[in-house]
Amino acid sequence: MEIERYVLLPATDNSCAGIILSKITDTKIKVFPLQQMSFTPDPNEIQLYGENRGMPMAFQTEGLSVKNGLDMFMAVKWYARQQLDYPEMLIMQYPA
């Protein structure tokens, strides 16, 4: 049986909708549904963007490191598949 690599944590400070946590690398990625909350990219972090059935979303690392960047794409793919039931979500480096 494969161990689930990621978990979704609640955002305790309401700064985002939730935090994807990698159990393997400790990567933390904040989730922002852009129609529901504001988002200002942090130039010191990595951002990825996608759309959940037409609703724009942003994803941003928290506490940037090399391992965060390497694990980020897989974490966002997991989120799209497990949390949104939308595995075909296109993930982009820049907002659409």
N, C-alpha and C positions, 0 to 999 in steps of 0.2 A: 504494500500500500504506500502510495506517495504522500509525503507530508506536504500540507498546504504551505506554500512559500510566503504568502502575503496575508495580511489581515487589515481590515479597515477599522481605524480608531475614530471615536467621535472627536470633534474639535471642541475643546473645553472653553476656549475664549471667543467662539463665534467668528474667528477671523477667516474661516473657510468652512466648507461643507463636511469635511472629514480628512483624515490623514491615512494614506496607504503606508503601511510599515512592512518592510522586508524582514522576515524572521532570520534570514541568512546574513544579510549585509548591514542591517539596521538602517537602511535607506528610508528616509521619511519624505513623502510627497504630499503636498497639500492639494486638495481638489476644490476647484472653483466653478460652479455652474454660473456662467456669466450673465444670464438673464435674472438671476436671483440675488447676486451679490457683486460688489465692486472688486476689481482686481487691478493692482498696479505691479507690473513685473519688477522684481528685485534684480538689478544688474549683477549682483554677486551670486545669483542662483541660476539654475537651468530651468527653462520653461518648455513645455510641450503643449500643443493645442489639439482639440478634436471637436467633433460634433456628436451629440447624442440625439439622433433622429431630428436634426435641424436645430437643436439647442447647443450653442457654442459653450465649450468648456476649456478651462486652463488648468494645467498641472504644474506645480513648481516645487523643486527640491527645498528641503529645510536643512540647513547645515551642510553646504556643498562640500563634496570630496570626490576624488576620482571614482571610487566605487559607487557613489550615488549616481553619477552620470551613466555608468555602465549598466546599472540595474533599473534605471528609470523607465526605459521603453517597455521592458517586460512587466514592470509593475503596472503601468498604465494599461497595457493589453489585458492583464489579469483583471483590473478594475472594470474595463469595458465588458469583458466576458462574464464575470461573476456578479458584479454589482448592478450593471445596466442591462444585462442579457442582450448585449449588442457587440458580439465579437468582431463584426466587420467594420467597426468604427475606424475611420482613417485618422491616424495620428500624425501631426505635422509639427515642424519646428517653428513655424510662424503662424499667426492667426489668419484664418481665411478671410 
